[in-house]
Amino acid sequence: MTPAGARCFTALWVAHRLPARVRFRYAACPHGGLADDVTTLSRQIAALPGIIEQRINPRARALVIRFDRALTDVERLREQLLALAPETAANTGRARLPPGTPGGIATLGALLAGALLLPQPLRLLATTGLALPVLRKGARDFRDNGIGSHALEAAAVGISLLLRDTASASATVFMLELGEYLEKTIVRRSDELLRRLLNPVDKEVWVEREGRELAVSTDEVIVGDIVIVGTGVIVPVDGTVLSGEARVNEATMTGESAPIEKSRGDTVLSGTHVEDGCLRVYAEQVGAQTAVARIANYVEQSLTAKSAAQLDASRLADRLVPWIIALAGVSYAVSADWRRAAAVLQADYACALKLATPVAFKSAMYQAGKGGILVKGADALERLAEADTFVFDKTGTLSSGSLAVTDSIAFDTAYSAEDLICLAASVEEHYFHPMAMAVVEAARSMSGRHFNHKEVEFVVAHGVASIIDGQRIVVGSRHFVEDDEGIDVAPWRDTLDRLHCDGKTLLYIGFGGRLLGVLALRDVLRAESAATVARLRALGVKKIVMLTGDHAGRAAEFAALLGIDEYHADLLPESKAAIIQTLKDQGARIAFVGDGVNDAPALAVAHVGIAMQKGADVARLTADIALLEDDISRIADARALALAALRRISANYRLTVGLNTAILSVAALGLLTPVAASVLHNGSTIGILLNAVRRQNVTA
């Protein structure tokens, strides 16, 4: 026998802890618990809220637990573990499986059915005992919150028991438990859908320190460590590849299932998976600063964020409770039939109204995540659906943010335009500046010849220099070639000014002390930008605005190509937020799309902010919605998904009000028994919740 008041652990202390993992040392109770059944205790611990994984080592008297930080913490776990009692038939009561599990629901149903076979006095006593949890919950809810849905349910069961209608009381208790189990299951499933966006990193990682490879905890990795990731490993840091080659699956972060080849100089993100190969990665973001950790934080916030629609539904449900009680009273006053009053009390609006809205939002947010869109809360999705004006910062959004060579103009007839590109690429190929990479890419596309040169000299913020055929070659800014190298550019000033007025960036090439030519580069318009603008209009957006630092002529050209309604050119970074505020003052509900550090104020001021995938960290942190892949069409997808979610919520709202009003009306007329009212009410609630979690149709 296990003594009354016995506990599994008599003492418990923390031996080691990490943010989501803890190792306890313990002293065990000599009666029951660990001494009797490690497997049973393991099951008890696994049932505690937030437990992901647990392992007991009786010999070492150690307990290792990995947990969900959003649901529990070390101190709460310690209190819950110390409160655990040895699980035996004596202290688990009638059913080993509690209601709230499939086995528990089946056991409760069997017990309720068995109670109906007993003689009347025993039948009433047994049914009352089984109904006590419902009655207690109703009493606590009434004490803490006044008249609410649980108080209504308890009243319905209590009336049936007072009338000795054990069949109605039993059926009501069973339907309530079944409904609650299914509702919680659906809500839990919607939360789990969101959490599945995350691919947790491994607990240990290999790092290279002082020439040796060491296995350390992921939480011990610091910025500057060289992390080694091989086949099958989940990348634990954000960083740059120093050496090695591998195929990396980035589906968890970008939605793209095809693995990407990674080698020296490439960026890798935490949470991505190395399918084949091995990389040495310089750690630039670790721990809570990594992309996967920030997304995890956003997801956890989204599980608790409430939208205006959710709050409105909850308030409406609470306001309707007194009316249901009044209707039950009127039904009894007219008919003098307590069964009719009990039937009315079975139906309330609270469950479907309070649960269907958040479930629909969470389902939509999960679908968005799978499509490469991170939504930081139901309210963000709601505000996106309400937006009537979309404002785009041009560079990095409507344009790709990467440069391409548009013009190659040689001022020496001995060199062709192609020669000029290849000459510049020959000395730029070891330089990772965006302009240098654009020139090298242009040379590769034409398969031009390579010019042999001496060692390349990198001049910070100016350009590069080397020696070709005994002559000095310089490639870089106008200041570099004109002021530092003394090369005269005046004879070609008209050409240079024309290119500059076209909004192009110029790369000057000096050779042998003279200006050999100039390359013009320009930000490239995204191929999908025009289609995205058109689709946004089809999705109900009234006005589309572009903001840019380009001069007015170039901005007008972009606006005409894309069908933009309004543009603002020659802007300083601080001007963007002011324009957003002006539009808001005019009554516009604005969705702002940006990617740079200087876009953060505008993202914060807008009704809803959207950050591009390659945007600066501060932009992605400030935004309400962040794209997980570099595809502007995802913005239209997000808008379509938001509209679909609100349509689903509106439909569920009408269904909830319509069905429950019909059930209440028929019950008040005496045409439904309490059992039938309970079945119809709980069945309709479950149906509405299932509809809420259904995949959204996002076609425009």
C-alpha positions, 0 to 999 in steps of 0.5 A: 500500500502507498501511504496517504500523502506520499509523493514520487520525489521527496527532494528535487534540485537543478543540476544543470539547465539550458533555456529549454532543457533541465537536468534534475537530481532527486531523492525518491519516496521509498513507498511507490513512485520510482521504487515501484514503476519507472514506466508509470512515473515516466507517463505521468511526467510526459502528461505535464504541460509543455513536456517535449521529452523526458528521461529518468535514470534511477541509478544516477537519480537523475531526471532530464527534461526537454520542454516548451518554454512557451508553456512552462519553465524550470521552477514550474516544472519543479513544483509540478514534479514535487506534487506528483503522487505515486499512481495506483488504483487507490488514488486514481479513482474509478478511471485510470484515464482521465476525461480529456483523453480518448480513453477517458471519454470512452471510460466516462461513457461506459460508466454513465451507461452502467449507472443507468442500469442501477436501481433508481436511488443508486442510479441518481447517486452514481450519476451525481458523482460522475457529474460533479466535475461539471457542477464544480467547474460551473460553480467556480466559473460563477464565483470567479466570473459571474454568469457564464457558459460553464455556469449554464452547463452546470445549471442544465445538469443540476436541473436534470438531477433535481428532476431525477432525470438521470438519462438527460444528466448523463447524456449532457455530461458525456456530450459536454466532456466529448465536446470539450475534448474535441474543442481542445484537440482542434485548438491544440492542433491549430497551435501545433500547426504553427509550431511545425513551421520550426525545425529545432536545431540539434542539442549539440554542435561541433565547433573548431576552437584552437585547431581542435574540433569539440562537441558543445551544447548549442547554447554555448556557441558564440559569435565568431565560432567556426561551426562544422555541419555535416550531412543530416545536421540542422544548421544551428547558427546564421553565418557565412561558409568559410570552406566546404561544399554541401546541398542545403534544404532551406524549406523550413525558412524559405518554403523552397523544397529543392536543396541549394548548393552552398560553398565559400562565401554563401550565407546559411540560416539556422534551422536549415538542413544539410542533406549532403556534404560538409561546411565550416561556417563562421557564426554571425548570429547565435542563440536567440538572435538566429533566424529560427529563434526569432521566428520561434519567438514570433510564432509563440507571440502569435499563439496569444495575440488576439484580433479585434474580431476575436475580442468582439466575438468573445464580448458578444458571447458573454453578453448573450449569456443573460439572455439565454438564462432569461429565455430559460426562465420564460420557458419555465414560466410559460410551461412549468416544465423544468425539462424545457428550461434545461433544454434551453440552457444546453445551448449557448454561443460561447464555445463556437464564438470564442474558439472558431475565430482564433482557430481560423486565424491560426490555421490561416497563419500556418498556411501562410507559413507553409507558403513562405509568409510569416504572420506575427499574430492574428491582428496582423492578418486582420489588419492586412485584410483591412488595408486599402492602400499599399505603399512600396519602397522601390529598391529591394521590393518592386526592384530586386535590389541587385545590380545589372550592367545595362551599358558598356561604353568604351572611349578607346576604339581599340577596345569593344564594349565586351572587352571593357566588361571583361577587362573590369571583371578580370580584376573585380572577380575576387571582390564581393561588392554588389557592383563587382559581382554584377560585372563578373556576372555580365562577363560570364554571360558573354563568355568573354576572355580573361585578362591576365593581371598582377596582384589586385589592390583593394582600395576601401570605398573606392575600387580596385587596382592592378597591373595588366601588360605593364600598365596600371588599371583602376576600376571604381568610383569617379572620385577614385579615378579623377581625384586619386588617380588624376584621370581626366573625365571632362571630355566625356562629361555629357555622356556621363551626365546622361547616364547619371540622369537615367538613374544609373550607377557608374563604374569608371575604368582607367587604364594607363592614366586615361579613362578607358570607358565606363560601365552603367549599372541599374537596379533590376525590376522584378519580373513578378512586380507588375503581376503582383500590383495587378493582383492586389488591385483585383483583391480590392486594394484601392491605391498603390504608391511607390516611394524612391530615392531615384530622380523623378524621371526614373520614378515615373518610368517605373510607375508607368511600367507597373501601373502605380497610382502615385509615386514620390521621388528624390526622397531622403530616408526620413521622408518615408514615415512622414508620407505614410503618416500623411496618407494615414491622416487622409484616412487611408489604411496602409500596408507598407512594404520595405526591406532596409534599415531606413524602412523601419520607421515607416513599417512601424507607422503603417497600419500593417508593415511587410518586410522582404525576405532579404531585408535588414534585421531591424526591418524584419523585426519591426514588420508585422509580416515577414516574407520567408522567400524573396518573392514579391508575389507572396505579398498578394498571396498574404492579402488573399489569405487574409481576406479568405480568413475573414470570409471564413470567420464571418461565415462561422459567425453567421453559422454560430448565431443562426444554428444556436438561435434555432436550437434555443428557439426550438428548445424554448418551444418544448420541441427538444429534450435536454439530450437532443439540445445538447447533441445538436449544440455540441455537434454544431460547435464541433462542425464550426471548429472543423470548418475553421481549421479547414484549408483556406481558398486563396484564389483572387 
